[in-house]
Amino acid sequence: MYMYPDNLKAKATLWLWELRDIGIIGIGLLISVFALAQTGILFPVVITAAYAFLSIRFEDMSILDFIRYAVSFFILKPQTYEWAA
């Protein structure tokens, strides 16, 4: 099922992911299968599955976006507080 938003300005989605995320997950799975077949290492499969889980979108927000905003707010951008007297 391919859904495109009504306003034509939002990003296109396929099931619960954006199309960019579907491409990244697909390429990650392909690399993971090759790595598993050649070396027997499961680490790429775990990384791809974690990215697939974190990039699921609900109401135009993903868990990965939330983590990015939280890290930016709490760690990367300094907060200034002014007390009014």
C-alpha positions, 0 to 999 in steps of 0.5 A: 500500500503506497500512501502519499499525503494530501498536501504534497509537501510531506514525505512519502511513506510506505507502511510505517517508514519513509521511502528513504528509510525503506531504502536504507533498511533494504541495503542494510539487509542485503549487506547483512545477509552477505556478511552472515553468509560469508563470515557468520557475523550477526552484528550487521543484522542487529544494527539493521534491525535496530535501525528499522525499529527506531525509524518506525514513524507514528504521526510524523515522528519516529523514535530516532527523531525523538532521540536526536531532538533529546540529545540536541536539547540536553547535550549539544545546545547550551541552555540559558536561563534568565531569572527576572528580579 
